[in-house]
């Protein structure tokens, strides 16, 4: 949930205030009662003085959305009516409305035979998307809107791919279709277009293999056969029917401008536009080789005195108990050196204690330098990056498992999706169920330490299971960046 005034992004305030804004935007230009806002934002845990809390957040939103309004003058964007609060949103001020507007224009252009215009409009509509809609907001009302928008996006993707096929762009469409089939493995329209594109590219065996994969998936997971349309395409590919051949490219008449791409819309002040692209990586980040030299030189320059500190800092950064023990060992060697120097005196002519102490200090110096360099080069727990093929296969498995979680939770529980600690026959691609996985599994995830895992376990016992992974953010269980980084791994399976 983000908002801009001109080119400046607005600070929408705390999470509940953003949730109140979302509840008003879902019903933009319509009054929303205080009770409805409380039910949408707090669901089963409403505050005791719900009306006063809503009034406080509305006042905060007014300060953000209308900073020039005097405190006693009535608002023009967010007003209170007899039926509730109404947020006035002008045309093309909401990115979802802009998306649907593009889609409707594309449908009209396609009905008129302007395929290029329709494809361009759909590309603009799909270009507004940046990740999941309403990320960080949980609850049935938000989930319903999120699912509806996701369905609209998937339908627009199918329409765009079908248009590109009609225009004869099957060859350059193939890579994108492969990604879409992996993202939406249960949408047969995308599999239909992928098979047809493979066939038109002269890859008939791969098209037949794609049908076999779809049939195997549906049979194994749901015990059903592919649709009649998909089976008819399969039979047509086997018979090499001429009707499946690619259409001839259109030949526009001289002076015919119908196939020119639609003119770009003039920029408008958008209240909630699409999320901008992520910032480019910082070029001033210190390179790994320089960090390696620094951590290796510090123990040498300090003659081992700072070895324990260097390894200790790395232990904190990587949340490693083993590195913490190594740091404690280096500290013990340093303490032993000073004790040995005190024990060695004139009566000990051989200087045995001093010699042992020097050896301990030498071990701390060289060992600290080597340990710091090795830890910097290869941090603990880092695994080799899987190949693109392996990662794509795991993504398909995870998407299949998520479909079962969303639509058939009882089957998901029976198959033990998200429980790598239990014996299973179903491969879910490495998912972890945040509602039932044990503390050891959750604590082993990247960015979540043992203390965080214990807090998550205690919270789900006290406040109940999580409705979604994003609810971890609203419950302040993990930082939002950690939840985003684990979005491909975590899943919230509803309890029975």
VOPAGU-2260 file (C-alpha; in pm, 1 decimal, decimal comma):
REM VOPAGU-2260
SITE   aa  ch    i         X         Y         Z
SITE  UNK   A    0       0,0       0,0       0,0
SITE  UNK   A    1     178,4     312,3    -123,7
SITE  UNK   A    2      63,2     661,7    -219,5
SITE  UNK   A    3     212,4     960,9    -394,6
SITE  UNK   A    4     140,7    1331,1    -426,9
SITE  UNK   A    5     298,0    1426,1    -756,3
SITE  UNK   A    6     643,0    1269,7    -747,1
SITE  UNK   A    7     666,2    1254,9    -366,2
SITE  UNK   A    8     579,8     935,3    -181,8
SITE  UNK   A    9     364,2     985,4     125,9
SITE  UNK   A   10     425,4     840,0     470,1
SITE  UNK   A   11      98,9     657,7     539,5
SITE  UNK   A   12     174,6     598,5     906,5
SITE  UNK   A   13     149,4     278,9    1112,0
SITE  UNK   A   14      16,6     -52,5     983,5
SITE  UNK   A   15    -336,4      -9,3    1122,5
SITE  UNK   A   16    -365,9     335,8     966,2
SITE  UNK   A   17    -267,0     190,3     628,9
SITE  UNK   A   18    -523,4     -84,3     681,9
SITE  UNK   A   19    -795,2     177,3     747,6
SITE  UNK   A   20    -693,8     354,5     425,1
SITE  UNK   A   21    -719,3      24,4     238,0
SITE  UNK   A   22   -1065,6     -41,9     380,4
SITE  UNK   A   23   -1175,7     300,2     250,6
SITE  UNK   A   24   -1012,5     246,3     -89,8
SITE  UNK   A   25   -1184,1     -89,5    -134,5
SITE  UNK   A   26   -1506,8     109,0    -113,8
SITE  UNK   A   27   -1377,1     424,6    -283,5
SITE  UNK   A   28   -1636,5     701,7    -335,2
SITE  UNK   A   29   -1884,1     511,8    -114,1
SITE  UNK   A   30   -1949,9     569,6     257,1
SITE  UNK   A   31   -1806,2     308,6     492,7
SITE  UNK   A   32   -1947,6     282,7     843,2
SITE  UNK   A   33   -1722,1     279,6    1146,5
SITE  UNK   A   34   -1841,3     -71,4    1235,1
SITE  UNK   A   35   -1749,1    -196,5     887,0
SITE  UNK   A   36   -1401,5     -42,4     915,0
SITE  UNK   A   37   -1350,0    -208,8    1253,8
SITE  UNK   A   38   -1464,9    -546,7    1119,0
SITE  UNK   A   39   -1237,1    -515,9     815,3
SITE  UNK   A   40    -923,0    -402,6     996,8
SITE  UNK   A   41    -944,6    -581,3    1332,7
SITE  UNK   A   42   -1172,6    -877,6    1243,5
SITE  UNK   A   43   -1207,0   -1096,9    1555,5
SITE  UNK   A   44   -1001,5    -867,6    1784,6
SITE  UNK   A   45   -1176,3    -528,8    1775,1
SITE  UNK   A   46   -1055,3    -258,9    2016,2
SITE  UNK   A   47   -1281,9    -167,1    2305,5
SITE  UNK   A   48   -1326,9     190,4    2180,9
SITE  UNK   A   49   -1337,7     109,2    1811,6
SITE  UNK   A   50   -1505,2     434,0    1703,6
SITE  UNK   A   51   -1243,9     648,5    1877,4
SITE  UNK   A   52    -957,0     443,7    1732,9
SITE  UNK   A   53   -1098,3     474,0    1380,5
SITE  UNK   A   54   -1145,3     848,7    1431,6
SITE  UNK   A   55    -779,0     879,6    1537,2
SITE  UNK   A   56    -654,4     698,5    1226,1
SITE  UNK   A   57    -887,5     898,9    1000,0
SITE  UNK   A   58    -744,1    1219,2    1147,4
SITE  UNK   A   59    -394,9    1089,3    1072,4
SITE  UNK   A   60    -491,4    1008,6     713,2
SITE  UNK   A   61    -638,3    1355,2     667,3
SITE  UNK   A   62    -309,9    1510,4     777,0
SITE  UNK   A   63    -126,9    1296,0     521,2
SITE  UNK   A   64    -365,9    1330,1     228,1
SITE  UNK   A   65    -459,8    1696,0     281,4
SITE  UNK   A   66    -164,0    1864,1     456,2
SITE  UNK   A   67    -278,1    2215,2     355,6
SITE  UNK   A   68    -623,1    2179,3     512,9
SITE  UNK   A   69    -676,2    2379,5     831,0
SITE  UNK   A   70    -778,1    2166,3    1132,9
SITE  UNK   A   71   -1129,2    2316,8    1157,6
SITE  UNK   A   72   -1218,9    2320,2     788,1
SITE  UNK   A   73   -1405,2    2023,7     634,7
SITE  UNK   A   74   -1202,1    1782,8     424,5
SITE  UNK   A   75   -1249,2    1738,0      53,2
SITE  UNK   A   76   -1096,4    1391,8       9,5
SITE  UNK   A   77   -1193,6    1210,0     329,2
SITE  UNK   A   78   -1529,9    1327,3     461,8
SITE  UNK   A   79   -1771,1    1205,8     726,8
SITE  UNK   A   80   -2130,4    1149,9     611,0
SITE  UNK   A   81   -2437,3    1017,8     788,7
SITE  UNK   A   82   -2359,3     670,9     648,4
SITE  UNK   A   83   -1989,9     674,2     741,8
SITE  UNK   A   84   -1654,1     788,1     607,1
SITE  UNK   A   85   -1618,4     840,0     232,8
SITE  UNK   A   86   -1285,1     868,1      53,3
SITE  UNK   A   87   -1323,2    1051,8    -276,6
SITE  UNK   A   88   -1097,6     909,6    -547,9
SITE  UNK   A   89   -1091,5    1074,7    -888,0
SITE  UNK   A   90   -1063,2     899,0   -1223,8
SITE  UNK   A   91    -734,8     717,1   -1282,7
SITE  UNK   A   92    -612,4     793,7    -930,3
SITE  UNK   A   93    -613,2     426,5    -823,0
SITE  UNK   A   94    -380,3     182,1    -991,9
SITE  UNK   A   95    -641,7     -96,4    -980,2
SITE  UNK   A   96    -888,1     127,7   -1166,6
SITE  UNK   A   97    -620,7     215,3   -1423,5
SITE  UNK   A   98    -554,0    -156,8   -1469,2
SITE  UNK   A   99    -920,3    -239,8   -1528,7
SITE  UNK   A  100    -952,6      59,3   -1762,0
SITE  UNK   A  101    -670,5     -67,7   -1979,8
SITE  UNK   A  102    -823,8    -416,2   -1983,2
SITE  UNK   A  103   -1162,4    -282,8   -2094,5
SITE  UNK   A  104   -1001,7     -76,4   -2370,7
SITE  UNK   A  105    -809,9    -385,5   -2482,1
SITE  UNK   A  106   -1131,9    -585,9   -2501,6
SITE  UNK   A  107   -1290,6    -316,2   -2718,7
SITE  UNK   A  108    -983,4    -299,0   -2943,3
SITE  UNK   A  109    -983,0    -675,0   -2988,4
SITE  UNK   A  110   -1353,0    -675,7   -3078,7
SITE  UNK   A  111   -1271,1    -422,1   -3351,2
SITE  UNK   A  112    -988,9    -638,1   -3485,9
SITE  UNK   A  113    -708,9    -407,7   -3364,0
SITE  UNK   A  114    -494,6    -685,4   -3219,2
SITE  UNK   A  115    -174,8    -480,2   -3187,4
SITE  UNK   A  116    -357,3    -206,1   -2998,6
SITE  UNK   A  117    -522,8    -460,3   -2768,3
SITE  UNK   A  118    -189,5    -631,0   -2694,0
SITE  UNK   A  119     -22,8    -299,0   -2616,3
SITE  UNK   A  120    -300,9    -198,4   -2379,2
SITE  UNK   A  121    -279,8    -529,8   -2193,9
SITE  UNK   A  122      96,6    -493,6   -2161,1
SITE  UNK   A  123      45,4    -152,7   -2001,0
SITE  UNK   A  124    -214,6    -299,1   -1766,7
SITE  UNK   A  125      14,2    -585,1   -1662,5
SITE  UNK   A  126     307,5    -345,1   -1626,5
SITE  UNK   A  127     129,5    -184,9   -1330,0
SITE  UNK   A  128     180,7    -497,9   -1118,1
SITE  UNK   A  129     467,6    -517,1    -869,3
SITE  UNK   A  130     427,2    -831,4    -659,4
SITE  UNK   A  131     120,4    -935,3    -461,9
SITE  UNK   A  132    -163,0    -686,6    -412,8
SITE  UNK   A  133    -225,6    -554,9     -59,1
SITE  UNK   A  134      95,4    -714,8      69,2
SITE  UNK   A  135     121,5    -703,8     447,8
SITE  UNK   A  136    -255,8    -690,4     505,6
SITE  UNK   A  137    -435,2   -1000,3     632,5
SITE  UNK   A  138    -793,6   -1094,2     696,7
SITE  UNK   A  139   -1087,9   -1224,3     495,7
SITE  UNK   A  140   -1187,0    -888,2     334,8
SITE  UNK   A  141    -832,9    -813,6     222,2
SITE  UNK   A  142    -779,2   -1172,8     108,4
SITE  UNK   A  143   -1095,3   -1155,5    -103,9
SITE  UNK   A  144    -977,0    -838,7    -278,4
SITE  UNK   A  145    -628,4    -982,2    -322,5
SITE  UNK   A  146    -766,5   -1303,0    -478,2
SITE  UNK   A  147    -997,1   -1105,2    -708,0
SITE  UNK   A  148    -711,2    -887,3    -831,1
SITE  UNK   A  149    -485,4   -1191,0    -876,9
SITE  UNK   A  150    -757,4   -1357,5   -1083,3
SITE  UNK   A  151    -791,5   -1041,8   -1295,7
SITE  UNK   A  152    -416,7   -1040,3   -1356,0
SITE  UNK   A  153    -411,6   -1408,4   -1455,4
SITE  UNK   A  154    -702,2   -1353,2   -1695,4
SITE  UNK   A  155    -528,3   -1052,5   -1848,7
SITE  UNK   A  156    -211,7   -1258,8   -1893,8
SITE  UNK   A  157    -410,3   -1527,7   -2074,2
SITE  UNK   A  158    -576,7   -1269,1   -2299,3
SITE  UNK   A  159    -242,1   -1108,8   -2383,0
SITE  UNK   A  160     -81,1   -1445,4   -2465,0
SITE  UNK   A  161    -377,7   -1541,0   -2684,9
SITE  UNK   A  162    -346,7   -1208,9   -2871,4
SITE  UNK   A  163      23,5   -1263,2   -2930,3
SITE  UNK   A  164     -53,5   -1608,5   -3066,8
SITE  UNK   A  165    -313,8   -1460,9   -3304,1
SITE  UNK   A  166     -50,8   -1215,6   -3424,2
SITE  UNK   A  167     188,9   -1500,6   -3504,2
SITE  UNK   A  168     438,7   -1425,8   -3226,8
SITE  UNK   A  169     448,8   -1783,0   -3095,3
SITE  UNK   A  170     828,3   -1815,9   -3113,4
SITE  UNK   A  171     913,5   -1518,3   -2893,6
SITE  UNK   A  172     619,5   -1598,0   -2665,0
SITE  UNK   A  173     746,1   -1943,4   -2566,1
SITE  UNK   A  174     985,0   -1839,8   -2281,6
SITE  UNK   A  175     716,6   -1623,6   -2120,3
SITE  UNK   A  176     459,2   -1902,3   -2151,5
SITE  UNK   A  177     695,8   -2141,2   -1973,9
SITE  UNK   A  178     720,0   -1895,5   -1684,0
SITE  UNK   A  179     342,8   -1850,0   -1671,2
SITE  UNK   A  180     274,3   -2225,7   -1671,6
SITE  UNK   A  181     515,5   -2258,9   -1379,5
SITE  UNK   A  182     342,8   -1971,2   -1197,2
SITE  UNK   A  183     -12,1   -2094,8   -1271,4
SITE  UNK   A  184      18,3   -2473,4   -1321,9
SITE  UNK   A  185    -357,3   -2533,3   -1291,0
SITE  UNK   A  186    -472,9   -2282,3   -1554,0
SITE  UNK   A  187    -537,4   -2493,7   -1863,7
SITE  UNK   A  188    -561,5   -2194,7   -2098,5
SITE  UNK   A  189    -192,5   -2120,9   -2046,7
SITE  UNK   A  190    -102,5   -2486,2   -2104,0
SITE  UNK   A  191    -315,0   -2481,6   -2420,3
SITE  UNK   A  192    -128,5   -2180,1   -2555,6
SITE  UNK   A  193     208,0   -2328,5   -2456,2
SITE  UNK   A  194     134,5   -2655,3   -2640,7
SITE  UNK   A  195      13,7   -2466,2   -2947,0
SITE  UNK   A  196     320,7   -2242,3   -2948,9
SITE  UNK   A  197     553,0   -2543,5   -2923,0
SITE  UNK   A  198     373,5   -2712,6   -3210,7
SITE  UNK   A  199     389,8   -2402,2   -3429,4
SITE  UNK   A  200     763,2   -2378,5   -3361,7
SITE  UNK   A  201     809,3   -2731,0   -3500,1
SITE  UNK   A  202     854,1   -2889,2   -3158,2
SITE  UNK   A  203     574,8   -3145,6   -3176,2
SITE  UNK   A  204     732,1   -3395,4   -2929,3
SITE  UNK   A  205     767,2   -3122,9   -2665,1
SITE  UNK   A  206     405,7   -3017,6   -2721,7
SITE  UNK   A  207     292,9   -3375,6   -2664,5
SITE  UNK   A  208     515,5   -3398,4   -2357,4
SITE  UNK   A  209     355,0   -3080,8   -2223,0
SITE  UNK   A  210      12,0   -3243,4   -2252,4
SITE  UNK   A  211     139,6   -3555,7   -2079,3
SITE  UNK   A  212     274,1   -3343,9   -1791,2
SITE  UNK   A  213     -58,7   -3161,8   -1756,7
SITE  UNK   A  214    -254,6   -3486,9   -1759,5
SITE  UNK   A  215     -21,0   -3642,9   -1501,2
SITE  UNK   A  216     -51,2   -3339,2   -1272,7
SITE  UNK   A  217    -431,9   -3334,6   -1283,1
SITE  UNK   A  218    -459,1   -3711,1   -1240,9
SITE  UNK   A  219    -213,2   -3733,2    -952,0
SITE  UNK   A  220    -338,8   -3432,1    -760,5
SITE  UNK   A  221    -713,1   -3425,8    -831,1
SITE  UNK   A  222    -800,4   -3749,0   -1011,7
SITE  UNK   A  223    -945,5   -3569,5   -1315,8
SITE  UNK   A  224    -868,8   -3556,8   -1687,3
SITE  UNK   A  225    -773,4   -3242,0   -1881,5
SITE  UNK   A  226   -1055,1   -3041,2   -2034,8
SITE  UNK   A  227   -1204,8   -3149,2   -2367,0
SITE  UNK   A  228   -1050,1   -2843,9   -2534,9
SITE  UNK   A  229    -700,8   -2945,0   -2422,9
SITE  UNK   A  230    -759,5   -3305,9   -2528,3
SITE  UNK   A  231    -884,2   -3190,3   -2869,7
SITE  UNK   A  232    -565,9   -2987,4   -2916,1
SITE  UNK   A  233    -364,3   -3296,9   -2824,9
SITE  UNK   A  234    -545,5   -3500,7   -3088,7
SITE  UNK   A  235    -497,6   -3224,5   -3341,9
SITE  UNK   A  236    -121,8   -3216,2   -3276,7
SITE  UNK   A  237    -104,0   -3593,7   -3319,8
SITE  UNK   A  238    -281,6   -3563,2   -3655,9
SITE  UNK   A  239     -87,0   -3249,0   -3752,8
SITE  UNK   A  240    -408,6   -3073,9   -3848,5
SITE  UNK   A  241    -359,5   -2776,1   -4082,9
SITE  UNK   A  242    -595,7   -2565,0   -3873,1
SITE  UNK   A  243    -329,0   -2547,0   -3600,2
SITE  UNK   A  244     -78,4   -2374,1   -3827,2
SITE  UNK   A  245      27,0   -2018,2   -3746,0
SITE  UNK   A  246    -184,1   -1743,5   -3905,0
SITE  UNK   A  247     -36,0   -1538,6   -4183,4
SITE  UNK   A  248      84,4   -1194,9   -4071,1
SITE  UNK   A  249    -167,9    -919,6   -4149,6
SITE  UNK   A  250     -98,5    -689,7   -4442,2
SITE  UNK   A  251    -238,4    -346,8   -4359,6
SITE  UNK   A  252    -345,0    -134,8   -4653,0
SITE  UNK   A  253    -145,6     173,0   -4745,0
SITE  UNK   A  254    -250,8     459,1   -4523,4
SITE  UNK   A  255    -426,1     226,9   -4279,6
SITE  UNK   A  256    -324,7     333,6   -3929,5
SITE  UNK   A  257    -544,5      97,3   -3735,5
SITE  UNK   A  258    -250,8    -114,9   -3625,4
SITE  UNK   A  259     -48,2     171,3   -3485,5
SITE  UNK   A  260       7,5     135,5   -3110,6
SITE  UNK   A  261    -227,5     344,4   -2898,8
SITE  UNK   A  262     -99,5     679,4   -2786,8
SITE  UNK   A  263      31,8     693,1   -2434,4
SITE  UNK   A  264    -194,6     847,1   -2176,7
SITE  UNK   A  265     -88,5    1178,2   -2030,9
SITE  UNK   A  266      61,0    1145,5   -1684,4
SITE  UNK   A  267    -181,9    1211,6   -1403,7
SITE  UNK   A  268    -148,2    1260,0   -1031,3
SITE  UNK   A  269    -210,4     909,0    -898,8
SITE  UNK   A  270    -317,4     850,9    -542,2
SITE  UNK   A  271    -209,2     488,5    -534,3
SITE  UNK   A  272      -9,0     407,0    -847,1
SITE  UNK   A  273     173,8      87,8    -911,1
SITE  UNK   A  274     477,4      21,0    -699,0
SITE  UNK   A  275     788,8     161,3    -867,6
SITE  UNK   A  276    1069,4     -71,5    -969,8
SITE  UNK   A  277    1309,6    -171,8    -695,5
SITE  UNK   A  278    1613,4      53,8    -660,3
SITE  UNK   A  279    1926,5     -41,7    -846,2
SITE  UNK   A  280    2195,2    -215,5    -643,1
SITE  UNK   A  281    2433,1      20,7    -469,3
SITE  UNK   A  282    2755,9      54,8    -658,7
SITE  UNK   A  283    2942,9     188,9    -354,0
SITE  UNK   A  284    2911,6    -133,1    -155,0
SITE  UNK   A  285    3244,3    -253,3     -23,0
SITE  UNK   A  286    3365,0    -554,5    -228,0
SITE  UNK   A  287    3402,4    -889,8     -55,3
SITE  UNK   A  288    3775,9    -912,5    -121,1
SITE  UNK   A  289    3835,9    -582,1      60,3
SITE  UNK   A  290    3627,1    -695,0     359,6
SITE  UNK   A  291    3822,8   -1020,3     362,2
SITE  UNK   A  292    4154,6    -833,0     376,8
SITE  UNK   A  293    4034,1    -607,4     658,9
SITE  UNK   A  294    3910,8    -889,1     883,9
SITE  UNK   A  295    4228,9   -1086,7     814,2
SITE  UNK   A  296    4462,8    -796,0     890,4
SITE  UNK   A  297    4302,6    -686,5    1220,0
SITE  UNK   A  298    4414,3    -999,3    1417,1
SITE  UNK   A  299    4765,2    -974,7    1265,9
SITE  UNK   A  300    4808,9    -605,2    1344,4
SITE  UNK   A  301    4679,2    -647,1    1702,2
SITE  UNK   A  302    4886,7    -966,0    1755,9
SITE  UNK   A  303    4573,4   -1168,4    1822,7
SITE  UNK   A  304    4426,9    -931,0    2081,0
SITE  UNK   A  305    4123,8    -854,1    1856,6
SITE  UNK   A  306    4076,3   -1202,1    1707,9
SITE  UNK   A  307    3790,3   -1281,0    1942,6
SITE  UNK   A  308    3618,9    -950,1    1859,8
SITE  UNK   A  309    3642,6   -1004,3    1481,8
SITE  UNK   A  310    3496,2   -1355,7    1500,1
SITE  UNK   A  311    3239,3   -1238,5    1756,3
SITE  UNK   A  312    3108,5    -967,9    1523,3
SITE  UNK   A  313    3082,9   -1223,0    1240,5
SITE  UNK   A  314    2898,8   -1460,2    1476,4
SITE  UNK   A  315    2640,3   -1190,7    1553,5
SITE  UNK   A  316    2598,8   -1097,5    1186,5
SITE  UNK   A  317    2542,9   -1459,8    1081,0
SITE  UNK   A  318    2358,1   -1561,7    1400,5
SITE  UNK   A  319    2589,6   -1859,0    1446,3
SITE  UNK   A  320    2639,0   -2024,0    1782,7
SITE  UNK   A  321    2938,3   -2216,1    1650,7
SITE  UNK   A  322    3115,0   -1891,9    1557,0
SITE  UNK   A  323    3027,9   -1759,7    1900,9
SITE  UNK   A  324    3206,2   -2055,8    2057,4
SITE  UNK   A  325    3505,7   -1996,7    1829,9
SITE  UNK   A  326    3516,3   -1631,9    1943,1
SITE  UNK   A  327    3503,4   -1747,0    2306,1
SITE  UNK   A  328    3792,9   -1986,2    2238,2
SITE  UNK   A  329    4006,0   -1702,1    2097,7
SITE  UNK   A  330    3922,3   -1492,5    2402,2
SITE  UNK   A  331    4025,7   -1783,3    2623,6
SITE  UNK   A  332    4361,1   -1806,7    2444,3
SITE  UNK   A  333    4416,6   -1433,9    2500,4
SITE  UNK   A  334    4334,0   -1461,1    2871,5
SITE  UNK   A  335    4561,8   -1764,3    2898,9
SITE  UNK   A  336    4848,5   -1565,6    2744,2
SITE  UNK   A  337    4823,0   -1288,1    3005,5
SITE  UNK   A  338    4789,9   -1541,0    3290,3
SITE  UNK   A  339    5094,9   -1729,8    3161,8
SITE  UNK   A  340    5296,5   -1408,3    3155,0
SITE  UNK   A  341    5205,3   -1345,3    3518,8
SITE  UNK   A  342    5289,4   -1702,0    3623,8
SITE  UNK   A  343    5630,6   -1695,3    3458,4
SITE  UNK   A  344    5886,6   -1554,7    3700,6
SITE  UNK   A  345    6257,5   -1553,3    3781,3
SITE  UNK   A  346    6231,0   -1888,9    3959,2
SITE  UNK   A  347    6120,4   -2053,8    3635,3
SITE  UNK   A  348    6444,4   -2039,5    3442,3
SITE  UNK   A  349    6309,6   -2241,1    3149,9
SITE  UNK   A  350    6026,2   -1991,3    3101,2
SITE  UNK   A  351    5775,7   -2272,4    3037,3
SITE  UNK   A  352    5464,2   -2067,7    3106,5
SITE  UNK   A  353    5586,5   -1782,0    2891,1
SITE  UNK   A  354    5654,4   -2019,1    2601,5
SITE  UNK   A  355    5311,2   -2178,6    2623,5
SITE  UNK   A  356    5152,7   -1832,9    2645,3
SITE  UNK   A  357    5333,2   -1715,5    2333,5
SITE  UNK   A  358    5216,5   -2024,3    2146,6
SITE  UNK   A  359    4855,6   -1951,2    2257,6
SITE  UNK   A  360    4888,0   -1592,0    2138,5
SITE  UNK   A  361    5033,8   -1711,2    1806,4
SITE  UNK   A  362    4740,1   -1951,3    1759,4
SITE  UNK   A  363    4495,6   -1668,6    1835,1
SITE  UNK   A  364    4671,4   -1438,4    1587,1
SITE  UNK   A  365    4698,7   -1677,0    1292,9
SITE  UNK   A  366    4372,9   -1856,4    1367,5
SITE  UNK   A  367    4176,6   -1533,6    1400,0
SITE  UNK   A  368    4313,7   -1405,4    1070,4
SITE  UNK   A  369    4234,2   -1727,0     883,3
SITE  UNK   A  370    3892,7   -1769,3    1046,1
SITE  UNK   A  371    3787,3   -1412,9     963,4
SITE  UNK   A  372    3892,4   -1450,1     598,7
SITE  UNK   A  373    3725,6   -1789,4     552,3
SITE  UNK   A  374    3401,0   -1681,1     717,4
SITE  UNK   A  375    3385,7   -1370,9     496,2
SITE  UNK   A  376    3447,3   -1571,2     179,0
SITE  UNK   A  377    3198,7   -1848,3     266,0
SITE  UNK   A  378    2957,0   -1764,1     548,1
SITE  UNK   A  379    2818,9   -2055,3     751,2
SITE  UNK   A  380    2504,8   -2215,3     613,8
SITE  UNK   A  381    2545,6   -2081,7     260,7
SITE  UNK   A  382    2461,6   -2349,0       7,5
SITE  UNK   A  383    2547,3   -2358,0    -362,3
SITE  UNK   A  384    2285,6   -2181,4    -573,0
SITE  UNK   A  385    2066,5   -2435,5    -754,2
SITE  UNK   A  386    2062,0   -2439,9   -1131,0
SITE  UNK   A  387    1787,9   -2259,3   -1321,2
SITE  UNK   A  388    1626,8   -2590,6   -1420,8
SITE  UNK   A  389    1621,0   -2717,9   -1062,7
SITE  UNK   A  390    1482,1   -2389,7    -930,6
SITE  UNK   A  391    1210,8   -2383,1   -1199,2
SITE  UNK   A  392    1109,1   -2738,6   -1109,2
SITE  UNK   A  393    1093,9   -2646,8    -739,7
SITE  UNK   A  394     884,7   -2340,2    -820,8
SITE  UNK   A  395     635,0   -2559,3   -1005,6
SITE  UNK   A  396     614,9   -2796,7    -709,6
SITE  UNK   A  397     569,2   -2509,0    -465,9
SITE  UNK   A  398     294,0   -2354,9    -679,3
SITE  UNK   A  399     112,0   -2687,9    -697,3
SITE  UNK   A  400     133,9   -2720,9    -320,8
SITE  UNK   A  401       9,4   -2363,3    -270,3
SITE  UNK   A  402    -291,1   -2435,0    -491,6
SITE  UNK   A  403    -381,3   -2724,7    -264,9
SITE  UNK   A  404    -335,4   -2507,8      45,3
SITE  UNK   A  405    -560,5   -2234,9     -96,6
SITE  UNK   A  406    -834,5   -2455,3    -241,5
SITE  UNK   A  407    -806,9   -2791,6     -62,3
SITE  UNK   A  408    -656,9   -2731,5     285,7
SITE  UNK   A  409    -770,8   -3070,4     415,4
SITE  UNK   A  410    -574,6   -3245,6     139,5
SITE  UNK   A  411    -277,3   -3018,7     210,9
SITE  UNK   A  412    -282,3   -3123,6     576,6
SITE  UNK   A  413    -314,9   -3489,5     480,9
SITE  UNK   A  414     -15,1   -3462,0     247,0
SITE  UNK   A  415     177,9   -3280,3     523,4
SITE  UNK   A  416     265,9   -2984,3     305,0
SITE  UNK   A  417     516,5   -2759,6     477,5
SITE  UNK   A  418     631,5   -3027,7     724,0
SITE  UNK   A  419     984,5   -3132,3     622,6
SITE  UNK   A  420    1026,3   -3284,6     968,1
SITE  UNK   A  421     768,0   -3556,9     892,0
SITE  UNK   A  422     785,8   -3850,6     649,3
SITE  UNK   A  423     597,5   -3767,7     327,1
SITE  UNK   A  424     540,3   -3894,5     -24,3
SITE  UNK   A  425     435,1   -3556,1    -169,9
SITE  UNK   A  426     711,4   -3316,0    -281,3
SITE  UNK   A  427     605,3   -2958,4    -200,9
SITE  UNK   A  428     924,5   -2797,4    -331,5
SITE  UNK   A  429    1065,7   -2719,5      13,7
SITE  UNK   A  430     775,4   -2525,9     170,6
SITE  UNK   A  431     758,5   -2465,6     546,4
SITE  UNK   A  432     419,7   -2431,0     718,4
SITE  UNK   A  433     445,2   -2140,8     960,8
SITE  UNK   A  434     137,5   -2271,3    1149,2
SITE  UNK   A  435     258,7   -2623,0    1229,4
SITE  UNK   A  436     633,8   -2654,9    1162,0
SITE  UNK   A  437     837,1   -2710,7    1479,6
SITE  UNK   A  438    1065,2   -2453,1    1634,5
SITE  UNK   A  439    1383,3   -2614,5    1501,5
SITE  UNK   A  440    1263,3   -2592,5    1138,6
SITE  UNK   A  441    1144,6   -2231,0    1168,2
SITE  UNK   A  442    1462,3   -2127,8    1346,9
SITE  UNK   A  443    1676,8   -2269,8    1066,0
SITE  UNK   A  444    1521,6   -2037,5     803,9
SITE  UNK   A  445    1732,2   -1752,0     670,4
SITE  UNK   A  446    1679,2   -1437,4     875,7
SITE  UNK   A  447    1492,2   -1616,8    1158,3
SITE  UNK   A  448    1697,2   -1713,7    1459,8
SITE  UNK   A  449    1612,4   -1934,6    1757,7
SITE  UNK   A  450    1468,6   -1641,0    1956,4
SITE  UNK   A  451    1243,9   -1539,6    1666,1
SITE  UNK   A  452    1128,0   -1900,0    1625,7
SITE  UNK   A  453    1033,9   -1924,0    1993,2
SITE  UNK   A  454     840,4   -1597,5    1966,3
SITE  UNK   A  455     652,9   -1721,4    1658,4
SITE  UNK   A  456     561,4   -2050,0    1828,8
SITE  UNK   A  457     443,4   -1867,1    2143,2
SITE  UNK   A  458     240,6   -1617,3    1938,6
SITE  UNK   A  459      54,9   -1880,8    1736,0
SITE  UNK   A  460     -29,6   -2067,9    2057,1
SITE  UNK   A  461    -155,9   -1751,0    2225,5
SITE  UNK   A  462    -324,2   -1566,4    1935,1
SITE  UNK   A  463    -405,5   -1856,9    1706,9
SITE  UNK   A  464    -269,9   -1964,5    1367,5
SITE  UNK   A  465    -167,5   -1712,5    1105,6
SITE  UNK   A  466    -404,7   -1654,2     813,8
SITE  UNK   A  467    -115,8   -1572,6     579,9
SITE  UNK   A  468     258,7   -1523,6     576,0
SITE  UNK   A  469     207,0   -1145,7     557,0
SITE  UNK   A  470      38,4   -1159,6     897,4
SITE  UNK   A  471     382,4   -1221,1    1045,3
SITE  UNK   A  472     450,5    -855,5     963,0
SITE  UNK   A  473     130,6    -720,7    1114,3
SITE  UNK   A  474     192,5    -922,4    1431,9
SITE  UNK   A  475     547,7    -781,4    1450,0
SITE  UNK   A  476     695,5   -1130,4    1457,0
SITE  UNK   A  477     962,1   -1062,8    1193,1
SITE  UNK   A  478    1085,1    -765,4     996,6
SITE  UNK   A  479     906,8    -708,7     666,1
SITE  UNK   A  480    1228,4    -769,8     470,2
SITE  UNK   A  481    1264,0   -1115,1     629,8
SITE  UNK   A  482     903,5   -1205,0     543,0
SITE  UNK   A  483     953,3   -1088,5     184,2
SITE  UNK   A  484    1273,2   -1290,6     154,7
SITE  UNK   A  485    1093,1   -1603,8     274,7
SITE  UNK   A  486     777,5   -1552,3      65,4
SITE  UNK   A  487     882,8   -1836,3    -167,9
SITE  UNK   A  488     942,9   -2074,9     122,3
SITE  UNK   A  489     676,7   -2007,9     384,6
SITE  UNK   A  490     310,5   -2107,9     361,8
SITE  UNK   A  491      24,0   -2082,2     612,2
SITE  UNK   A  492    -182,8   -2402,1     606,9
SITE  UNK   A  493    -519,0   -2349,4     781,1
SITE  UNK   A  494    -566,6   -2580,2    1080,7
SITE  UNK   A  495    -836,3   -2844,9    1076,8
